[in-house]
Structures are given as structure tokens and as C-alpha cells.
Amino acid sequence: MSSEIQFGDVEQNEPQKAVRPDRDAHYCIAAVGEIDPDNLPIYVDLDVMRDMEAHAHTNTNVELGGVMLGKQCIDADGKPFVVVTDSLRARHYEATRGSFKFTHETWSQITGERNQFHPELEMVGWYHTHPGWTVFLSPMDLFICNNFFNRTLDVALVIDPCNDDRGWFQWDDSHQTQRTGGFYLTSIRYREDELNHFASLYNHEPPMNADPRYSGYSIPGSTTQGAAMDTRKPWFDLLMVSMLLTQLFFMGFMVMKLGGAGESATPADIDAAAVAEDDPLLENRSLKMALSTLANAQGKDQLAEQMLEMETDRQQLAAGLDGQMARVELLQQERERLIAEYDVRDRQVHELSEQVTSLQSTISTMAEKAEDASAEGESDESTTFGWGALVGTALVSLLLGGGGMFLVRRETDDDVAVEQEASEMKFEAVSSDTGG
């Protein structure tokens, strides 16, 4: 593995003494997650964090990654902290949905881009994505941390764009990686509202501010909505109220119109049979109500009559279809019965054929014996009688076998004819149903 990835000489600079961003009036900070005072403080520039999040959402089918630039520092009290002020996206990498590896080309590209920054800006860690796999360090991730980002203040960031989650990892006192409780977003003090807005999004909380400059911003792929500032003018609310009142007025007018038409209708204009409660054609309560409403509206009686006729035709067709289907079912049962009888007759014919074959074999044996006796000169009356018995037995067997086969064959033909008639009746029934 080490022969495949060569990161060159990683900086071994000593931590620089600097002022923490939360103690510098030029900056504003916002906490993301639950900050553990025992964890390494990590301060990430707002624009850098947004760029890494945006990179994570460019492709959720494979893992993506890059490196983070900034400074590893010690404050006035001698406590370490890390500041991330820029990031470089890795290219020419090897990645799948469950793994990410730097290559020689990746490192060459990162080195070339890093040389364009101020020399004091050093590499402070790396980041990569786990699309849909949650936040953790896999064995390959630990290999990269142990071999290429193994300084005490080096950090790692894992982003899961599918689950809108992210987590930072640091080295503990025993030089084992552990996840931190949270981190700090930083920006210049003029962008404090914007900073708080994005901190709320990363914390999955509703933003508390309503600055229209970024109220529409959101984290790509995040289910948390942006700030809901109402930028509508007062006249817009008045316009909406006026439209609603106008709609209510027209609805009331229509109700009054229909009500008056119902009261002025005469019995001659209404088909009493259309709304009769005991009409068997109107078993559906919803249909009764609809027909009553139509009948009470002046000039709608023809429509009600047409609907009644259509319902009558539908029920008649349904009844006819049920009868035809029952008939088809009976024909199907009869067909199955005939097929079963045909199978029985076929077995009987097969048994008779075997009996005929056995008799023919017996006759052949007797004939051979008779020929042997004739050859020895025993042509007496017993021989004559034997031949007569032999011939008689053969004739009787042939007559019985032929007659049995003829009778079975005739019955089989009759069954086939019955079955064909049943099939024709079924076809006519189905054709009738289809035509209806």
C-alpha cells in the first residue's frame, strides 16, 4: 500500500503561537455540535466548510476527498488549537462507493496547487465522504491517518452527504483517533448573521435570523429548511384577502341560485321514480343523493333519466354476464368429467389389447406344438381334434377382441363428440359476453 501512495515530505513544523479566533475581535464564531472542552478546538472558515460540503454533494455514488490547509497553533495559555482556512479538492484519485485512495497523480496535483498559497499555510488534515455509510473511519481511512496525517494536531473530516451528517476526528493522548464532540465555524465579524444561519443548518435547527441576503441558502442535500423570512408587502396580504372574499361571495351566490331553483321546481319536472327510496336500481346511497340533487335542479331531469337508463343497462348486463359465467363453469365441469371417462375407456382398450396379444401368443404356441406332433407322424383323430380346437379358440378370441375394441372405440367417439359440443357452447357463451 505504501508503495502505491507517496505523499512526499509532510511538514513537521512546530505549532505557532497565535490568538484564538474566539479571542480576536476581528472574527465571530459559532459552535456546531456539542463542544467538549477536552477535545482539540477546531476553527473552520465558513466558506471552506461550505466548499467541502458542496464538494461532497457533487457525486454521491463514490467517495470524494481532499486536504485542508491552515495553521496548527498554541494560544497564550499553551493550549493547542487548529485553524482551517482553505481546502484543496483531490483529483485523479481511486475511489468506489466504499473506499477512497490518494494516488501519485493526486499528490502531484495537490502539491502544485498548494505552492500557489502563502508558504506559512500548511497542511493540517484531510477530508473525505461516506455517502450513505454514516460517519466513521474505515481501515483504509486509518491507514491514511497513521501514515500521512499522523502529527499530534492533524485532523480528519468525514462527511455523509446522504444523511446530512459530518464529524471531525483528532489524535488523543495515546495517539488513537477519536471523534470530537463538535467544532467552530468562523468568519469576519461583518458576517455574523450569515455565520449563525449556517451553524443552525449544520445543527439541524431552524435558523433564528431572517436576513434576506442568505435566507434562501441551504446545505446541498439537507432536509433542514433555510430561514423563513416573510418578504411580502402589506398590499400583498390585502390582495390575497380580497381574492378570498370574492371567491366566497360567488360561492354564496351560486348556492342561493341553486336553492331557489330547487324550490321553484314543479313535480312535473321531476321524475319521481329517479329518487324513490325503494327503487332497487338505486341501492347505492351516493347515487341516490346525486340523482336527487340533479332532479331538484331546474332543467336537469333529462340528465337524471339518462343516468337511470345507464344504470339499468349496467345492472342488466351484469346479471347476464353472471348467468353466462355460471353456464361456462358448468360446461367446464362437464368437460372435465368427459375427459376422466375417456381416460378410463382408454385404459380398458389398452387392457383388451394386451389380452388379445396374450391369446395370439397362446395360439402361436399351440400351433407350434401341433406342427411338432404332425412331424412325428401322430396324425390321428386326436391331432385332428387338436387342430379343430386350436382354430376354434383363435376365431373366438379374435371375435371377442375385435368386438370389444369396436364397442370401446364407438363409446370414445361419442365422448369426443360430446366434448366438442361442450367446447362450442363455451365459445358461444364467451362470445356472447364479449359482445355484451
PyMOL commands that set and color helices and strands:
alter all, ss='L'
color gray80, all
select helices_A, chain A and resi 21-23+46-56+104-114+139-148+189-202+234-264+267-269+272-275+280-282+285-296+301-375+381-435
alter helices_A, ss='H'
color red, helices_A
select strands_A, chain A and resi 16-17+27-33+42-45+65-74+80-89+94-96+99-101+122-129+155-160+165-171+177-179+182-188
alter strands_A, ss='S'
color yellow, strands_A
deselect
rebuild
show_as cartoon
